[in-house]
Amino acid sequence: MDAKHIEQLIQAHMPEAQVSVTSPDNVHYTAQVISDQFTGLNRIAQHRLVHAALGDALGGEIHALSLTTRTPADHAAGAG
């Protein structure tokens, strides 16, 4: 699975999110997701939203995912 496909999966589940995914080998991925849906949620709940978008691919085709989640306000402030 390539990084673009992962971006598309997250975007389909969270249409308003800003999503960026990179991978040096199409097995290990780094993703940044910025979404208003994260407002008021702790980091675990934020990551669960993203994991839900990836479904069975996480732990299968996606061997490792380093995930950064932020609200737009946190992103603008450079926090997180």
PyMOL Python script that loads the backbone (N, CA, C, O; Angstrom):
from pymol import cmd

cmd.read_pdbstr("""\
ATOM      1  N   MET A   1       0.858  -1.172   0.000  1.00  0.00           N
ATOM      2  CA  MET A   1       0.000   0.000   0.000  1.00  0.00           C
ATOM      3  C   MET A   1       0.902   1.233   0.000  1.00  0.00           C
ATOM      4  O   MET A   1       1.858   1.302   0.773  1.00  0.00           O
ATOM      5  N   ASP A   2       0.609   2.186  -0.847  1.00  0.00           N
ATOM      6  CA  ASP A   2       1.437   3.381  -0.871  1.00  0.00           C
ATOM      7  C   ASP A   2       0.834   4.481   0.009  1.00  0.00           C
ATOM      8  O   ASP A   2      -0.328   4.412   0.411  1.00  0.00           O
ATOM      9  N   ALA A   3       1.649   5.485   0.293  1.00  0.00           N
ATOM     10  CA  ALA A   3       1.261   6.568   1.199  1.00  0.00           C
ATOM     11  C   ALA A   3       0.027   7.320   0.692  1.00  0.00           C
ATOM     12  O   ALA A   3      -0.818   7.735   1.485  1.00  0.00           O
ATOM     13  N   LYS A   4      -0.074   7.491  -0.596  1.00  0.00           N
ATOM     14  CA  LYS A   4      -1.216   8.207  -1.175  1.00  0.00           C
ATOM     15  C   LYS A   4      -2.524   7.473  -0.886  1.00  0.00           C
ATOM     16  O   LYS A   4      -3.544   8.102  -0.606  1.00  0.00           O
ATOM     17  N   HIS A   5      -2.492   6.161  -0.953  1.00  0.00           N
ATOM     18  CA  HIS A   5      -3.698   5.372  -0.673  1.00  0.00           C
ATOM     19  C   HIS A   5      -4.118   5.531   0.794  1.00  0.00           C
ATOM     20  O   HIS A   5      -5.309   5.627   1.091  1.00  0.00           O
ATOM     21  N   ILE A   6      -3.159   5.557   1.694  1.00  0.00           N
ATOM     22  CA  ILE A   6      -3.468   5.768   3.108  1.00  0.00           C
ATOM     23  C   ILE A   6      -4.077   7.146   3.313  1.00  0.00           C
ATOM     24  O   ILE A   6      -5.048   7.289   4.056  1.00  0.00           O
ATOM     25  N   GLU A   7      -3.518   8.157   2.667  1.00  0.00           N
ATOM     26  CA  GLU A   7      -4.106   9.510   2.729  1.00  0.00           C
ATOM     27  C   GLU A   7      -5.561   9.467   2.288  1.00  0.00           C
ATOM     28  O   GLU A   7      -6.422  10.066   2.932  1.00  0.00           O
ATOM     29  N   GLN A   8      -5.841   8.767   1.203  1.00  0.00           N
ATOM     30  CA  GLN A   8      -7.200   8.680   0.678  1.00  0.00           C
ATOM     31  C   GLN A   8      -8.145   7.981   1.652  1.00  0.00           C
ATOM     32  O   GLN A   8      -9.293   8.400   1.803  1.00  0.00           O
ATOM     33  N   LEU A   9      -7.679   6.922   2.313  1.00  0.00           N
ATOM     34  CA  LEU A   9      -8.505   6.227   3.296  1.00  0.00           C
ATOM     35  C   LEU A   9      -8.871   7.144   4.460  1.00  0.00           C
ATOM     36  O   LEU A   9     -10.024   7.190   4.889  1.00  0.00           O
ATOM     37  N   ILE A  10      -7.882   7.869   4.962  1.00  0.00           N
ATOM     38  CA  ILE A  10      -8.139   8.790   6.079  1.00  0.00           C
ATOM     39  C   ILE A  10      -9.064   9.913   5.619  1.00  0.00           C
ATOM     40  O   ILE A  10     -10.006  10.273   6.325  1.00  0.00           O
ATOM     41  N   GLN A  11      -8.800  10.460   4.446  1.00  0.00           N
ATOM     42  CA  GLN A  11      -9.604  11.560   3.917  1.00  0.00           C
ATOM     43  C   GLN A  11     -11.054  11.135   3.710  1.00  0.00           C
ATOM     44  O   GLN A  11     -11.963  11.933   3.936  1.00  0.00           O
ATOM     45  N   ALA A  12     -11.283   9.912   3.289  1.00  0.00           N
ATOM     46  CA  ALA A  12     -12.650   9.424   3.086  1.00  0.00           C
ATOM     47  C   ALA A  12     -13.399   9.319   4.412  1.00  0.00           C
ATOM     48  O   ALA A  12     -14.608   9.546   4.465  1.00  0.00           O
ATOM     49  N   HIS A  13     -12.686   8.979   5.474  1.00  0.00           N
ATOM     50  CA  HIS A  13     -13.280   8.825   6.801  1.00  0.00           C
ATOM     51  C   HIS A  13     -13.403  10.174   7.522  1.00  0.00           C
ATOM     52  O   HIS A  13     -14.295  10.366   8.349  1.00  0.00           O
ATOM     53  N   MET A  14     -12.497  11.100   7.198  1.00  0.00           N
ATOM     54  CA  MET A  14     -12.451  12.419   7.838  1.00  0.00           C
ATOM     55  C   MET A  14     -12.303  13.479   6.739  1.00  0.00           C
ATOM     56  O   MET A  14     -11.214  14.021   6.551  1.00  0.00           O
ATOM     57  N   PRO A  15     -13.387  13.779   6.013  1.00  0.00           N
ATOM     58  CA  PRO A  15     -13.287  14.612   4.805  1.00  0.00           C
ATOM     59  C   PRO A  15     -12.718  16.016   5.007  1.00  0.00           C
ATOM     60  O   PRO A  15     -12.114  16.576   4.092  1.00  0.00           O
ATOM     61  N   GLU A  16     -12.904  16.580   6.183  1.00  0.00           N
ATOM     62  CA  GLU A  16     -12.428  17.951   6.399  1.00  0.00           C
ATOM     63  C   GLU A  16     -10.979  18.008   6.861  1.00  0.00           C
ATOM     64  O   GLU A  16     -10.412  19.095   6.971  1.00  0.00           O
ATOM     65  N   ALA A  17     -10.375  16.866   7.132  1.00  0.00           N
ATOM     66  CA  ALA A  17      -9.021  16.818   7.685  1.00  0.00           C
ATOM     67  C   ALA A  17      -7.968  17.177   6.648  1.00  0.00           C
ATOM     68  O   ALA A  17      -8.141  16.960   5.449  1.00  0.00           O
ATOM     69  N   GLN A  18      -6.875  17.731   7.150  1.00  0.00           N
ATOM     70  CA  GLN A  18      -5.667  17.906   6.351  1.00  0.00           C
ATOM     71  C   GLN A  18      -4.795  16.693   6.667  1.00  0.00           C
ATOM     72  O   GLN A  18      -4.474  16.441   7.829  1.00  0.00           O
ATOM     73  N   VAL A  19      -4.416  15.951   5.643  1.00  0.00           N
ATOM     74  CA  VAL A  19      -3.712  14.687   5.849  1.00  0.00           C
ATOM     75  C   VAL A  19      -2.432  14.667   5.023  1.00  0.00           C
ATOM     76  O   VAL A  19      -2.427  15.025   3.845  1.00  0.00           O
ATOM     77  N   SER A  20      -1.354  14.244   5.662  1.00  0.00           N
ATOM     78  CA  SER A  20      -0.077  14.067   4.972  1.00  0.00           C
ATOM     79  C   SER A  20       0.527  12.748   5.437  1.00  0.00           C
ATOM     80  O   SER A  20       0.695  12.526   6.636  1.00  0.00           O
ATOM     81  N   VAL A  21       0.854  11.872   4.487  1.00  0.00           N
ATOM     82  CA  VAL A  21       1.437  10.579   4.809  1.00  0.00           C
ATOM     83  C   VAL A  21       2.685  10.385   3.951  1.00  0.00           C
ATOM     84  O   VAL A  21       2.672  10.636   2.746  1.00  0.00           O
ATOM     85  N   THR A  22       3.756   9.935   4.591  1.00  0.00           N
ATOM     86  CA  THR A  22       4.995   9.623   3.878  1.00  0.00           C
ATOM     87  C   THR A  22       5.450   8.215   4.256  1.00  0.00           C
ATOM     88  O   THR A  22       5.089   7.687   5.307  1.00  0.00           O
ATOM     89  N   SER A  23       6.246   7.627   3.375  1.00  0.00           N
ATOM     90  CA  SER A  23       6.795   6.303   3.646  1.00  0.00           C
ATOM     91  C   SER A  23       8.045   6.088   2.798  1.00  0.00           C
ATOM     92  O   SER A  23       8.026   6.317   1.589  1.00  0.00           O
ATOM     93  N   PRO A  24       9.127   5.649   3.428  1.00  0.00           N
ATOM     94  CA  PRO A  24      10.326   5.349   2.639  1.00  0.00           C
ATOM     95  C   PRO A  24      10.259   3.996   1.935  1.00  0.00           C
ATOM     96  O   PRO A  24      11.007   3.748   0.990  1.00  0.00           O
ATOM     97  N   ASP A  25       9.341   3.099   2.405  1.00  0.00           N
ATOM     98  CA  ASP A  25       9.359   1.729   1.904  1.00  0.00           C
ATOM     99  C   ASP A  25       7.978   1.101   1.689  1.00  0.00           C
ATOM    100  O   ASP A  25       7.882  -0.092   1.402  1.00  0.00           O
ATOM    101  N   ASN A  26       6.906   1.896   1.825  1.00  0.00           N
ATOM    102  CA  ASN A  26       5.527   1.412   1.693  1.00  0.00           C
ATOM    103  C   ASN A  26       5.185   0.293   2.681  1.00  0.00           C
ATOM    104  O   ASN A  26       4.333  -0.552   2.405  1.00  0.00           O
ATOM    105  N   VAL A  27       5.858   0.300   3.831  1.00  0.00           N
ATOM    106  CA  VAL A  27       5.552  -0.602   4.931  1.00  0.00           C
ATOM    107  C   VAL A  27       5.502   0.176   6.239  1.00  0.00           C
ATOM    108  O   VAL A  27       4.646  -0.072   7.088  1.00  0.00           O
ATOM    109  N   HIS A  28       6.434   1.123   6.395  1.00  0.00           N
ATOM    110  CA  HIS A  28       6.519   1.980   7.574  1.00  0.00           C
ATOM    111  C   HIS A  28       6.094   3.391   7.146  1.00  0.00           C
ATOM    112  O   HIS A  28       6.615   3.942   6.176  1.00  0.00           O
ATOM    113  N   TYR A  29       5.134   3.965   7.891  1.00  0.00           N
ATOM    114  CA  TYR A  29       4.520   5.225   7.470  1.00  0.00           C
ATOM    115  C   TYR A  29       4.580   6.265   8.583  1.00  0.00           C
ATOM    116  O   TYR A  29       4.588   5.939   9.770  1.00  0.00           O
ATOM    117  N   THR A  30       4.623   7.511   8.165  1.00  0.00           N
ATOM    118  CA  THR A  30       4.500   8.646   9.067  1.00  0.00           C
ATOM    119  C   THR A  30       3.325   9.466   8.568  1.00  0.00           C
ATOM    120  O   THR A  30       3.274   9.849   7.399  1.00  0.00           O
ATOM    121  N   ALA A  31       2.373   9.736   9.466  1.00  0.00           N
ATOM    122  CA  ALA A  31       1.181  10.493   9.075  1.00  0.00           C
ATOM    123  C   ALA A  31       0.966  11.659  10.020  1.00  0.00           C
ATOM    124  O   ALA A  31       1.186  11.561  11.227  1.00  0.00           O
ATOM    125  N   GLN A  32       0.530  12.763   9.438  1.00  0.00           N
ATOM    126  CA  GLN A  32       0.088  13.914  10.214  1.00  0.00           C
ATOM    127  C   GLN A  32      -1.344  14.200   9.798  1.00  0.00           C
ATOM    128  O   GLN A  32      -1.640  14.345   8.612  1.00  0.00           O
ATOM    129  N   VAL A  33      -2.233  14.281  10.784  1.00  0.00           N
ATOM    130  CA  VAL A  33      -3.641  14.545  10.522  1.00  0.00           C
ATOM    131  C   VAL A  33      -4.067  15.724  11.368  1.00  0.00           C
ATOM    132  O   VAL A  33      -3.898  15.721  12.588  1.00  0.00           O
ATOM    133  N   ILE A  34      -4.623  16.733  10.714  1.00  0.00           N
ATOM    134  CA  ILE A  34      -5.114  17.933  11.388  1.00  0.00           C
ATOM    135  C   ILE A  34      -6.613  17.996  11.154  1.00  0.00           C
ATOM    136  O   ILE A  34      -7.077  18.033  10.015  1.00  0.00           O
ATOM    137  N   SER A  35      -7.374  18.008  12.264  1.00  0.00           N
ATOM    138  CA  SER A  35      -8.824  17.955  12.129  1.00  0.00           C
ATOM    139  C   SER A  35      -9.525  18.603  13.313  1.00  0.00           C
ATOM    140  O   SER A  35      -9.079  18.488  14.455  1.00  0.00           O
ATOM    141  N   ASP A  36     -10.631  19.285  13.024  1.00  0.00           N
ATOM    142  CA  ASP A  36     -11.494  19.811  14.080  1.00  0.00           C
ATOM    143  C   ASP A  36     -12.135  18.685  14.887  1.00  0.00           C
ATOM    144  O   ASP A  36     -12.531  18.893  16.034  1.00  0.00           O
ATOM    145  N   GLN A  37     -12.239  17.493  14.297  1.00  0.00           N
ATOM    146  CA  GLN A  37     -12.832  16.357  15.005  1.00  0.00           C
ATOM    147  C   GLN A  37     -12.032  15.978  16.257  1.00  0.00           C
ATOM    148  O   GLN A  37     -12.559  15.298  17.137  1.00  0.00           O
ATOM    149  N   PHE A  38     -10.786  16.402  16.346  1.00  0.00           N
ATOM    150  CA  PHE A  38      -9.945  16.078  17.491  1.00  0.00           C
ATOM    151  C   PHE A  38     -10.194  16.996  18.691  1.00  0.00           C
ATOM    152  O   PHE A  38      -9.723  16.715  19.793  1.00  0.00           O
ATOM    153  N   THR A  39     -10.923  18.079  18.487  1.00  0.00           N
ATOM    154  CA  THR A  39     -11.157  19.031  19.561  1.00  0.00           C
ATOM    155  C   THR A  39     -11.836  18.351  20.750  1.00  0.00           C
ATOM    156  O   THR A  39     -12.872  17.702  20.606  1.00  0.00           O
ATOM    157  N   GLY A  40     -11.230  18.513  21.917  1.00  0.00           N
ATOM    158  CA  GLY A  40     -11.783  17.954  23.147  1.00  0.00           C
ATOM    159  C   GLY A  40     -11.467  16.492  23.382  1.00  0.00           C
ATOM    160  O   GLY A  40     -11.847  15.938  24.414  1.00  0.00           O
ATOM    161  N   LEU A  41     -10.772  15.850  22.436  1.00  0.00           N
ATOM    162  CA  LEU A  41     -10.422  14.434  22.591  1.00  0.00           C
ATOM    163  C   LEU A  41      -8.980  14.297  23.065  1.00  0.00           C
ATOM    164  O   LEU A  41      -8.114  15.089  22.693  1.00  0.00           O
ATOM    165  N   ASN A  42      -8.735  13.286  23.888  1.00  0.00           N
ATOM    166  CA  ASN A  42      -7.346  13.021  24.263  1.00  0.00           C
ATOM    167  C   ASN A  42      -6.647  12.345  23.086  1.00  0.00           C
ATOM    168  O   ASN A  42      -7.284  11.974  22.099  1.00  0.00           O
ATOM    169  N   ARG A  43      -5.337  12.193  23.205  1.00  0.00           N
ATOM    170  CA  ARG A  43      -4.540  11.664  22.096  1.00  0.00           C
ATOM    171  C   ARG A  43      -4.970  10.245  21.698  1.00  0.00           C
ATOM    172  O   ARG A  43      -4.982   9.909  20.514  1.00  0.00           O
ATOM    173  N   ILE A  44      -5.317   9.428  22.671  1.00  0.00           N
ATOM    174  CA  ILE A  44      -5.743   8.056  22.354  1.00  0.00           C
ATOM    175  C   ILE A  44      -7.015   8.074  21.518  1.00  0.00           C
ATOM    176  O   ILE A  44      -7.115   7.344  20.532  1.00  0.00           O
ATOM    177  N   ALA A  45      -7.978   8.890  21.893  1.00  0.00           N
ATOM    178  CA  ALA A  45      -9.231   8.983  21.136  1.00  0.00           C
ATOM    179  C   ALA A  45      -8.979   9.545  19.735  1.00  0.00           C
ATOM    180  O   ALA A  45      -9.613   9.116  18.770  1.00  0.00           O
ATOM    181  N   GLN A  46      -8.060  10.497  19.623  1.00  0.00           N
ATOM    182  CA  GLN A  46      -7.712  11.042  18.312  1.00  0.00           C
ATOM    183  C   GLN A  46      -7.130   9.947  17.422  1.00  0.00           C
ATOM    184  O   GLN A  46      -7.508   9.817  16.258  1.00  0.00           O
ATOM    185  N   HIS A  47      -6.218   9.169  17.972  1.00  0.00           N
ATOM    186  CA  HIS A  47      -5.585   8.101  17.187  1.00  0.00           C
ATOM    187  C   HIS A  47      -6.594   7.028  16.808  1.00  0.00           C
ATOM    188  O   HIS A  47      -6.509   6.450  15.724  1.00  0.00           O
ATOM    189  N   ARG A  48      -7.542   6.759  17.685  1.00  0.00           N
ATOM    190  CA  ARG A  48      -8.577   5.764  17.361  1.00  0.00           C
ATOM    191  C   ARG A  48      -9.414   6.194  16.167  1.00  0.00           C
ATOM    192  O   ARG A  48      -9.824   5.359  15.361  1.00  0.00           O
ATOM    193  N   LEU A  49      -9.672   7.501  16.048  1.00  0.00           N
ATOM    194  CA  LEU A  49     -10.413   7.991  14.876  1.00  0.00           C
ATOM    195  C   LEU A  49      -9.651   7.678  13.584  1.00  0.00           C
ATOM    196  O   LEU A  49     -10.233   7.226  12.598  1.00  0.00           O
ATOM    197  N   VAL A  50      -8.354   7.924  13.611  1.00  0.00           N
ATOM    198  CA  VAL A  50      -7.542   7.659  12.422  1.00  0.00           C
ATOM    199  C   VAL A  50      -7.436   6.151  12.177  1.00  0.00           C
ATOM    200  O   VAL A  50      -7.542   5.697  11.038  1.00  0.00           O
ATOM    201  N   HIS A  51      -7.230   5.390  13.232  1.00  0.00           N
ATOM    202  CA  HIS A  51      -7.132   3.932  13.083  1.00  0.00           C
ATOM    203  C   HIS A  51      -8.416   3.353  12.485  1.00  0.00           C
ATOM    204  O   HIS A  51      -8.359   2.419  11.685  1.00  0.00           O
ATOM    205  N   ALA A  52      -9.560   3.895  12.861  1.00  0.00           N
ATOM    206  CA  ALA A  52     -10.834   3.428  12.315  1.00  0.00           C
ATOM    207  C   ALA A  52     -10.884   3.615  10.801  1.00  0.00           C
ATOM    208  O   ALA A  52     -11.480   2.804  10.092  1.00  0.00           O
ATOM    209  N   ALA A  53     -10.268   4.670  10.314  1.00  0.00           N
ATOM    210  CA  ALA A  53     -10.240   4.922   8.872  1.00  0.00           C
ATOM    211  C   ALA A  53      -9.404   3.882   8.139  1.00  0.00           C
ATOM    212  O   ALA A  53      -9.650   3.599   6.967  1.00  0.00           O
ATOM    213  N   LEU A  54      -8.422   3.314   8.820  1.00  0.00           N
ATOM    214  CA  LEU A  54      -7.498   2.384   8.179  1.00  0.00           C
ATOM    215  C   LEU A  54      -7.955   0.935   8.275  1.00  0.00           C
ATOM    216  O   LEU A  54      -7.511   0.087   7.502  1.00  0.00           O
ATOM    217  N   GLY A  55      -8.829   0.656   9.209  1.00  0.00           N
ATOM    218  CA  GLY A  55      -9.410  -0.679   9.335  1.00  0.00           C
ATOM    219  C   GLY A  55      -8.374  -1.777   9.436  1.00  0.00           C
ATOM    220  O   GLY A  55      -7.382  -1.649  10.152  1.00  0.00           O
ATOM    221  N   ASP A  56      -8.614  -2.863   8.710  1.00  0.00           N
ATOM    222  CA  ASP A  56      -7.769  -4.056   8.775  1.00  0.00           C
ATOM    223  C   ASP A  56      -6.380  -3.858   8.180  1.00  0.00           C
ATOM    224  O   ASP A  56      -5.487  -4.672   8.416  1.00  0.00           O
ATOM    225  N   ALA A  57      -6.186  -2.799   7.419  1.00  0.00           N
ATOM    226  CA  ALA A  57      -4.864  -2.547   6.836  1.00  0.00           C
ATOM    227  C   ALA A  57      -3.829  -2.269   7.928  1.00  0.00           C
ATOM    228  O   ALA A  57      -2.649  -2.582   7.771  1.00  0.00           O
ATOM    229  N   LEU A  58      -4.288  -1.675   9.039  1.00  0.00           N
ATOM    230  CA  LEU A  58      -3.383  -1.392  10.151  1.00  0.00           C
ATOM    231  C   LEU A  58      -3.024  -2.706  10.827  1.00  0.00           C
ATOM    232  O   LEU A  58      -3.898  -3.426  11.311  1.00  0.00           O
ATOM    233  N   GLY A  59      -1.742  -3.008  10.857  1.00  0.00           N
ATOM    234  CA  GLY A  59      -1.290  -4.285  11.394  1.00  0.00           C
ATOM    235  C   GLY A  59      -1.161  -5.344  10.319  1.00  0.00           C
ATOM    236  O   GLY A  59      -0.648  -6.434  10.570  1.00  0.00           O
ATOM    237  N   GLY A  60      -1.620  -5.028   9.132  1.00  0.00           N
ATOM    238  CA  GLY A  60      -1.491  -5.927   7.984  1.00  0.00           C
ATOM    239  C   GLY A  60      -0.544  -5.294   6.985  1.00  0.00           C
ATOM    240  O   GLY A  60       0.676  -5.367   7.132  1.00  0.00           O
ATOM    241  N   GLU A  61      -1.122  -4.670   5.960  1.00  0.00           N
ATOM    242  CA  GLU A  61      -0.307  -3.987   4.954  1.00  0.00           C
ATOM    243  C   GLU A  61       0.473  -2.828   5.548  1.00  0.00           C
ATOM    244  O   GLU A  61       1.571  -2.505   5.096  1.00  0.00           O
ATOM    245  N   ILE A  62      -0.103  -2.211   6.562  1.00  0.00           N
ATOM    246  CA  ILE A  62       0.573  -1.113   7.259  1.00  0.00           C
ATOM    247  C   ILE A  62       1.250  -1.724   8.474  1.00  0.00           C
ATOM    248  O   ILE A  62       0.610  -1.964   9.498  1.00  0.00           O
ATOM    249  N   HIS A  63       2.537  -1.970   8.356  1.00  0.00           N
ATOM    250  CA  HIS A  63       3.283  -2.625   9.432  1.00  0.00           C
ATOM    251  C   HIS A  63       3.516  -1.680  10.608  1.00  0.00           C
ATOM    252  O   HIS A  63       3.415  -2.088  11.765  1.00  0.00           O
ATOM    253  N   ALA A  64       3.829  -0.415  10.309  1.00  0.00           N
ATOM    254  CA  ALA A  64       4.112   0.558  11.362  1.00  0.00           C
ATOM    255  C   ALA A  64       3.613   1.924  10.931  1.00  0.00           C
ATOM    256  O   ALA A  64       3.789   2.330   9.782  1.00  0.00           O
ATOM    257  N   LEU A  65       2.981   2.635  11.876  1.00  0.00           N
ATOM    258  CA  LEU A  65       2.449   3.967  11.600  1.00  0.00           C
ATOM    259  C   LEU A  65       2.822   4.897  12.740  1.00  0.00           C
ATOM    260  O   LEU A  65       2.402   4.696  13.879  1.00  0.00           O
ATOM    261  N   SER A  66       3.604   5.903  12.434  1.00  0.00           N
ATOM    262  CA  SER A  66       3.902   6.966  13.381  1.00  0.00           C
ATOM    263  C   SER A  66       2.893   8.071  13.098  1.00  0.00           C
ATOM    264  O   SER A  66       2.855   8.618  11.996  1.00  0.00           O
ATOM    265  N   LEU A  67       2.080   8.395  14.090  1.00  0.00           N
ATOM    266  CA  LEU A  67       0.927   9.268  13.869  1.00  0.00           C
ATOM    267  C   LEU A  67       1.004  10.514  14.736  1.00  0.00           C
ATOM    268  O   LEU A  67       1.207  10.437  15.948  1.00  0.00           O
ATOM    269  N   THR A  68       0.839  11.658  14.097  1.00  0.00           N
ATOM    270  CA  THR A  68       0.719  12.935  14.798  1.00  0.00           C
ATOM    271  C   THR A  68      -0.665  13.473  14.503  1.00  0.00           C
ATOM    272  O   THR A  68      -1.044  13.618  13.341  1.00  0.00           O
ATOM    273  N   THR A  69      -1.422  13.771  15.548  1.00  0.00           N
ATOM    274  CA  THR A  69      -2.759  14.338  15.391  1.00  0.00           C
ATOM    275  C   THR A  69      -2.804  15.681  16.097  1.00  0.00           C
ATOM    276  O   THR A  69      -2.247  15.850  17.181  1.00  0.00           O
ATOM    277  N   ARG A  70      -3.477  16.636  15.462  1.00  0.00           N
ATOM    278  CA  ARG A  70      -3.604  17.975  16.021  1.00  0.00           C
ATOM    279  C   ARG A  70      -4.927  18.588  15.597  1.00  0.00           C
ATOM    280  O   ARG A  70      -5.488  18.241  14.557  1.00  0.00           O
ATOM    281  N   THR A  71      -5.411  19.501  16.417  1.00  0.00           N
ATOM    282  CA  THR A  71      -6.523  20.340  15.989  1.00  0.00           C
ATOM    283  C   THR A  71      -5.934  21.460  15.142  1.00  0.00           C
ATOM    284  O   THR A  71      -4.733  21.717  15.225  1.00  0.00           O
ATOM    285  N   PRO A  72      -6.740  22.132  14.331  1.00  0.00           N
ATOM    286  CA  PRO A  72      -6.217  23.265  13.570  1.00  0.00           C
ATOM    287  C   PRO A  72      -5.636  24.355  14.479  1.00  0.00           C
ATOM    288  O   PRO A  72      -4.637  24.981  14.125  1.00  0.00           O
ATOM    289  N   ALA A  73      -6.245  24.584  15.636  1.00  0.00           N
ATOM    290  CA  ALA A  73      -5.742  25.600  16.560  1.00  0.00           C
ATOM    291  C   ALA A  73      -4.370  25.213  17.098  1.00  0.00           C
ATOM    292  O   ALA A  73      -3.475  26.054  17.178  1.00  0.00           O
ATOM    293  N   ASP A  74      -4.199  23.942  17.467  1.00  0.00           N
ATOM    294  CA  ASP A  74      -2.897  23.480  17.942  1.00  0.00           C
ATOM    295  C   ASP A  74      -1.851  23.573  16.846  1.00  0.00           C
ATOM    296  O   ASP A  74      -0.711  23.964  17.095  1.00  0.00           O
ATOM    297  N   HIS A  75      -2.239  23.215  15.645  1.00  0.00           N
ATOM    298  CA  HIS A  75      -1.305  23.287  14.525  1.00  0.00           C
ATOM    299  C   HIS A  75      -0.860  24.726  14.273  1.00  0.00           C
ATOM    300  O   HIS A  75       0.325  24.991  14.066  1.00  0.00           O
ATOM    301  N   ALA A  76      -1.813  25.646  14.294  1.00  0.00           N
ATOM    302  CA  ALA A  76      -1.485  27.060  14.060  1.00  0.00           C
ATOM    303  C   ALA A  76      -0.575  27.607  15.158  1.00  0.00           C
ATOM    304  O   ALA A  76       0.272  28.464  14.906  1.00  0.00           O
ATOM    305  N   ALA A  77      -0.759  27.104  16.372  1.00  0.00           N
ATOM    306  CA  ALA A  77       0.050  27.573  17.497  1.00  0.00           C
ATOM    307  C   ALA A  77       1.393  26.855  17.582  1.00  0.00           C
ATOM    308  O   ALA A  77       2.253  27.231  18.379  1.00  0.00           O
ATOM    309  N   GLY A  78       1.575  25.812  16.754  1.00  0.00           N
ATOM    310  CA  GLY A  78       2.816  25.058  16.785  1.00  0.00           C
ATOM    311  C   GLY A  78       2.883  24.088  17.946  1.00  0.00           C
ATOM    312  O   GLY A  78       3.962  23.609  18.294  1.00  0.00           O
ATOM    313  N   ALA A  79       1.740  23.794  18.551  1.00  0.00           N
ATOM    314  CA  ALA A  79       1.707  22.886  19.711  1.00  0.00           C
ATOM    315  C   ALA A  79       1.510  21.462  19.258  1.00  0.00           C
ATOM    316  O   ALA A  79       1.120  21.201  18.120  1.00  0.00           O
ATOM    317  N   GLY A  80       1.791  20.525  20.182  1.00  0.00           N
ATOM    318  CA  GLY A  80       1.336  19.188  19.988  1.00  0.00           C
ATOM    319  C   GLY A  80       2.256  18.154  19.606  1.00  0.00           C
ATOM    320  O   GLY A  80       1.855  17.001  19.440  1.00  0.00           O
TER     321      GLY A  80
END
""", "prot")
cmd.dss("prot")
cmd.show_as("cartoon", "prot")
cmd.util.cbc("prot")
cmd.orient("prot")
